[in-house]
Amino acid sequence: MADISPLMFAPSAPIESLLTAVALKPTASEGMRAMMERQSEFASPLQAQLTGIALDPYGREFADQALDDYWSDEPRKQDLLRTSSADREVVIGSGFHSAVYAATRVLSGYPKPLVLEREERVGGAFAMTARPTFYLNSRNRGGSGGLAGDQGASLNYLPGAPIQAANVSMTEYQANTDMAIVIRLTLAQFADVVTRANVLSVDGDDTGVQFDVDGCGLPRAGRVVDARGLGDPGDQECANGTSILSFRQFMRRMADRWPLRGVRRAAVIGGGDSAKCAVESLLGIAPQPFMAAAALDRVERIDWYTDALPTTCDGWQEQIRGRYQAIGRYLRPDRFGVRRLNVVARRAQPVALPGMALIDGRTYDLVILCTGNRETDIDGLDLGSFDEYETADGSVVARRHFDLPAFRIGPHTRLPFTQRERADGIADITANAVSMFRTATKTAALAATLRPVTRT
């Protein structure tokens, strides 16, 4: 097995194509050219080039489109599926943990995995929009991976990535698109990606697995790694796409033109991080929306239905972590006694009406559902078919299928907190169960230690 050296490698075909395309377009290559003046500060010229592209808005936009065009090429996709064989690994999902697994696996000396993504856009939840729409939960810091509370560690670190999120902005809390470009570049370097490949079922035995991919036939593989993340919105059947939206639908709306036009009264249902990000967007403290202005698009009243959060500014300051402290000041009335944000301490169920939504007799122009996620079933890969998987040092890093050569990684694994994590205080925040700083190293450990797939 080769030593992991994430900064010293030859660019892959898609990365090489990307660099050439950017270099040929003057408006997109300015950042890349400028960064080469500081090449000596980077571990490799490639890292300097990619950092320059990611730092320049025009370069990043051009690079994003070039990657989308490459991954959407239909003949290339069909060739990858046809040539898939019983000695290859297939990863389901193209998010953060898919990138961690692919990078660590290749840098450990193993072949590139084939990544199947059901959507058109690669990058998982962070890439749900091409424009910045929400902030990450952890502060932007340099350094390698580590645990919460370690000021010398980057909690947004992606093991093995060509560049890290800390390379692409200086903001205290980075936008979703900063992490998205890191994930996308990592997969472009270390994986073969097929988009619009919806896996319906997986079957097989210890000799390999066979996939039923919607509209793409039945490719084979030697091992499957399920990296589908947190799942789909839990109440998406209640969302009508107009007056009632899921979190994903709302974020996509916030990336569009005039996203809050005509919205004067809004409601958010749910108390987790997605709900907090939705409230930030309605208050105007999220990343700046495209073509929006306070004089035209100010939401005058926001009712937040949740029984899990403080209802006053003082309570908010005492109980909520720093990342979301800015929300708290909107929980106190102004000098005229008007409070723009109101936390309503109860659960709610919206009803869609023509052009509006109704909650407990009150009408709203827009309701955002942030009530958690649920897994979309793939026949043969249900959670009950997996058990905890330990590496040689006794650390539980994933789940392994009872019968198939299949693993679950990332938040999709639903690993309980360990005794060490409880002692270190990591378990004090429930949301840390699916935090990247907790799960990334587990995925990397699995990728670095699994034996190669060999079939006779």
MODA-V228218 format. One record per pair of residues at least 4 apart in sequence whose C-alpha atoms are under 7 Angstrom apart, sorted by the first residue. I is the first residue (numbers start at 1). J is the second residue. If there is no record, write none. Layout:
<<I:J> <I:J>>
//
This chain:
<<1:108> <1:109> <2:108> <2:109> <3:108> <4:107> <4:108> <5:107> <6:107> <6:160> <6:161> <6:162> <7:43> <7:44> <7:47> <7:162> <8:44> <11:15> <11:16> <11:189> <12:16> <12:189> <13:17> <14:18> <14:188> <15:19> <15:188> <15:189> <16:20> <17:21> <18:22> <18:63> <18:66> <19:23> <20:24> <21:25> <22:28> <22:29> <23:29> <25:29> <26:30> <27:58> <28:58> <28:59> <28:62> <29:33> <29:53> <29:59> <30:34> <31:35> <31:52> <31:53> <31:55> <31:56> <31:59> <32:36> <32:49> <32:52> <32:53> <35:39> <35:48> <35:49> <35:52> <36:48> <36:49> <39:45> <39:48> <42:47> <42:48> <43:47> <44:48> <45:49> <46:50> <47:51> <47:162> <47:163> <48:52> <49:53> <50:54> <51:55> <51:163> <51:167> <51:168> <52:56> <53:59> <53:60> <54:59> <54:60> <54:168> <55:168> <55:169> <56:60> <57:61> <58:62> <59:63> <60:64> <61:65> <62:66> <63:67> <64:68> <65:69> <66:70> <67:71> <68:72> <68:121> <69:73> <71:193> <71:194> <71:195> <72:195> <73:77> <74:78> <75:79> <76:80> <77:81> <77:194> <78:82> <79:83> <80:84> <81:219> <82:219> <84:88> <84:219> <84:220> <84:221> <85:220> <85:221> <86:208> <86:220> <86:221> <86:222> <86:455> <87:221> <87:222> <87:453> <87:454> <87:455> <88:113> <88:221> <88:222> <88:223> <88:453> <89:113> <89:114> <89:221> <89:222> <89:223> <89:224> <90:113> <90:114> <90:115> <90:221> <90:223> <90:224> <90:225> <91:98> <91:113> <91:114> <91:115> <91:116> <91:224> <91:225> <91:226> <91:227> <92:115> <92:116> <92:117> <92:225> <92:226> <92:227> <92:228> <93:98> <93:115> <93:116> <93:117> <93:227> <93:228> <94:98> <94:99> <94:115> <94:116> <94:117> <94:122> <94:123> <94:124> <95:99> <95:123> <95:124> <95:125> <95:183> <96:100> <96:124> <96:183> <97:101> <97:227> <97:410> <97:440> <97:443> <98:102> <98:227> <99:103> <99:183> <99:186> <99:187> <100:104> <100:158> <100:159> <100:160> <100:440> <100:443> <100:444> <101:105> <101:443> <101:444> <101:447> <102:106> <102:112> <102:113> <102:187> <102:190> <102:191> <103:107> <103:160> <103:161> <103:186> <103:190> <104:108> <104:159> <104:160> <104:444> <104:447> <104:448> <105:109> <105:110> <105:447> <105:448> <106:110> <106:111> <106:112> <106:190> <108:448> <110:452> <112:190> <112:191> <112:192> <113:191> <113:192> <114:191> <114:192> <114:193> <115:191> <115:192> <115:193> <115:194> <116:193> <116:194> <116:195> <116:197> <117:122> <117:194> <117:195> <117:196> <117:197> <117:198> <118:195> <118:196> <118:197> <118:198> <119:195> <119:196> <120:195> <120:196> <122:127> <122:184> <123:127> <123:180> <123:183> <123:184> <124:128> <126:176> <126:177> <126:179> <126:180> <127:176> <127:177> <127:180> <129:252> <129:255> <130:177> <131:177> <131:255> <132:175> <132:176> <132:177> <132:287> <133:175> <133:176> <133:251> <133:254> <133:255> <133:286> <133:287> <134:175> <134:176> <134:277> <134:286> <134:287> <135:173> <135:174> <135:175> <135:176> <135:286> <136:173> <136:174> <136:175> <136:176> <137:323> <138:155> <138:156> <138:173> <139:172> <139:173> <140:154> <140:166> <140:171> <140:172> <140:173> <140:174> <141:153> <141:154> <141:166> <142:153> <142:154> <142:166> <143:152> <143:153> <143:154> <144:153> <144:154> <144:157> <145:153> <145:154> <145:155> <145:157> <145:437> <146:150> <146:153> <146:154> <146:155> <146:437> <147:155> <147:437> <148:155> <155:437> <156:165> <156:436> <156:437> <157:164> <157:165> <158:164> <159:444> <161:182> <161:186> <162:186> <163:167> <163:182> <164:182> <165:178> <165:179> <165:182> <168:178> <174:178> <176:180> <177:181> <178:182> <179:183> <180:184> <181:185> <182:186> <183:187> <184:188> <185:189> <186:190> <187:191> <197:213> <197:214> <198:213> <198:214> <199:211> <199:212> <199:213> <199:214> <199:378> <200:212> <200:213> <200:214> <200:378> <200:379> <201:211> <201:212> <201:378> <201:379> <201:380> <202:209> <202:210> <202:211> <202:212> <202:379> <202:380> <202:381> <203:209> <203:210> <203:211> <203:380> <204:208> <204:209> <204:210> <204:404> <205:209> <205:403> <205:404> <206:403> <206:404> <206:405> <207:455> <208:221> <208:222> <208:223> <208:405> <209:220> <209:221> <209:222> <209:223> <210:218> <210:219> <210:220> <210:221> <211:218> <211:219> <211:220> <212:217> <212:218> <213:217> <213:218> <222:453> <223:405> <223:406> <223:453> <224:405> <224:406> <224:407> <225:406> <225:407> <225:408> <226:407> <226:408> <226:409> <227:408> <227:409> <227:410> <227:412> <228:412> <229:410> <229:411> <229:412> <230:373> <230:411> <230:412> <231:373> <231:374> <231:375> <231:376> <232:373> <232:374> <232:375> <232:376> <233:246> <233:372> <233:373> <233:374> <234:371> <234:372> <234:373> <234:374> <235:371> <236:246> <239:244> <239:245> <239:246> <240:244> <240:245> <241:245> <243:352> <243:355> <243:356> <243:357> <243:365> <243:366> <243:367> <244:352> <244:357> <244:366> <244:367> <244:368> <245:249> <245:250> <245:367> <245:368> <245:369> <246:250> <246:368> <246:369> <246:370> <247:251> <247:274> <247:368> <247:369> <247:370> <248:252> <249:253> <250:254> <250:368> <251:255> <252:256> <253:259> <254:259> <254:289> <255:289> <255:290> <256:290> <257:290> <257:291> <258:290> <258:291> <258:292> <260:297> <261:297> <263:299> <263:365> <263:366> <264:298> <264:299> <264:300> <264:301> <264:365> <265:299> <265:300> <265:301> <265:302> <265:364> <265:365> <265:366> <266:301> <266:302> <266:303> <266:364> <266:365> <266:366> <266:367> <267:302> <267:303> <267:304> <267:364> <267:366> <267:367> <267:368> <268:275> <268:303> <268:304> <268:305> <268:367> <268:368> <268:369> <269:304> <269:305> <269:306> <269:348> <269:368> <269:369> <269:370> <269:371> <270:275> <270:305> <270:306> <270:369> <270:370> <270:371> <271:275> <271:306> <271:308> <271:309> <272:276> <273:277> <274:278> <274:370> <275:279> <275:370> <276:280> <277:281> <278:282> <279:283> <280:284> <280:285> <280:286> <280:327> <281:285> <281:286> <282:299> <292:297> <293:297> <294:298> <300:340> <301:340> <301:341> <302:340> <302:341> <302:342> <303:341> <303:342> <303:343> <303:344> <304:342> <304:343> <304:344> <305:343> <305:344> <305:345> <305:346> <305:347> <305:348> <306:343> <306:344> <306:345> <306:346> <306:347> <307:345> <307:346> <307:347> <310:315> <310:316> <311:315> <311:343> <312:316> <312:331> <312:332> <313:317> <313:328> <313:329> <313:331> <313:332> <314:318> <315:319> <316:320> <316:328> <317:325> <317:328> <320:324> <320:325> <321:325> <330:339> <330:340> <330:341> <331:339> <331:341> <331:342> <332:339> <333:337> <333:338> <333:339> <334:338> <334:339> <348:359> <349:359> <350:357> <350:358> <350:359> <351:357> <351:358> <351:359> <352:356> <352:357> <352:358> <353:357> <353:358> <356:363> <356:364> <356:365> <356:366> <357:363> <357:364> <357:365> <357:366> <357:367> <358:362> <358:363> <358:364> <359:363> <377:382> <378:382> <381:385> <385:401> <385:402> <386:399> <386:400> <386:401> <386:402> <387:399> <387:400> <387:401> <387:402> <388:396> <388:398> <388:399> <388:400> <389:396> <389:397> <389:398> <389:399> <389:400> <390:394> <390:395> <390:396> <390:397> <391:395> <391:396> <397:442> <397:443> <397:446> <398:407> <398:408> <398:409> <398:413> <399:407> <399:408> <399:409> <399:413> <400:406> <400:407> <400:408> <401:405> <401:406> <401:407> <408:412> <408:413> <409:413> <409:443> <410:439> <410:443> <411:434> <411:439> <417:421> <417:422> <417:427> <417:433> <418:422> <419:423> <420:424> <421:425> <421:426> <421:427> <422:426> <422:427> <426:432> <427:432> <431:435> <434:439> <435:439> <436:440> <439:443> <440:444> <441:445> <442:446> <443:447> <444:448> <445:449> <446:450>>
//
